[in-house]
Amino acid sequence: MSNPLKITVMGAGAVGCYFGGMLARAGHAVTLVARPQHVNAIERDGLRMETVSFDERVRLAASSDPAAVAGADVVLFSVKSTDTEAAGAQIAPHLKPGALVLTLQNGVDNAERLRTVLPGAQVAAAVVYVATEMAGPGHLLHKGRGDLVIEPAPGSAAFAQALMAAGVPTEISDNVRGALWSKLVLNCAFNAISAIVQLPYGKFVQGPGVPKLMADLVAECLAVAQAEGVPVPGDMGAACRKLIEAMPGQYSSTAQDLARHKLTEIDYLNGLIVRRGEALGIATPANNAVWALVKLLEGKS
């Protein structure tokens, strides 16, 4: 390749490993900043990418030190939403001037929050559509999709070209805020229920009353979005049905976190809808109920 980029993935869980691995396969110099057990496995055997179209080990660098972002042209920022400010502060002293920092996270406000600890940095939000999980140390399991929508920023168009050349469908959009809210609505409809019952999408949706509950969750989210002045594109009911058809065996990231006795991002999903609803005078009883139940389950972990 003519101009390989230096790319660091900060918080290389399943999402970061997928996109970092795809870029490494295309010849870019990629470093994953991950937990020690993943770093050790990747340094020893490479990153195993078990995807819907290939299963191979990809050689790339790995580290547990946030200073590994030094010199990177692009930082893929994929830590949990709960850790945005703390992880941003960790990379701030090492960030190359002019580097593009792309947020690959759940929730709608991570880019804004990250800019508060990275003043002057080129931070851009991205909407991530991919079904992945870590099947073991250094072992990525990819179950479907793998595309991005990126907001315009200096360097984002060039990086989008690199992503597409690496096999990652990518779009630059002026309405990333609306796309982030669209994904938030889907997350609010699916994540908490999957977590509470520990079932994949195609199973729990068959439960009595569940379609009505999901419709209520979606309606509350859209009411809050409308009050926020956010245009949410598309038919969200149809989007929910399409997601069930595309990923019937997928467990939500919230379900995976609870199963591993980890804190979830529920405060930045249904919890955000509850908080914004309270501030705007909009009732969100369905979102409040599932948020409260997930918080109770977190407390048991």
Beta strands, then each sheet from edge to edge (+ up, - down):
strand 1: 6-10
strand 2: 29-33
strand 3: 47-50
strand 4: 55-58
strand 5: 61-63
strand 6: 74-77
strand 7: 100-104
strand 8: 122-136
strand 9: 139-150
strand 10: 170-172
sheet 1: 4+ 3- 9- 8+ 7+ 6+ 1+ 2+ 5+
sheet 2: 4+ 3- 9- 10-
end
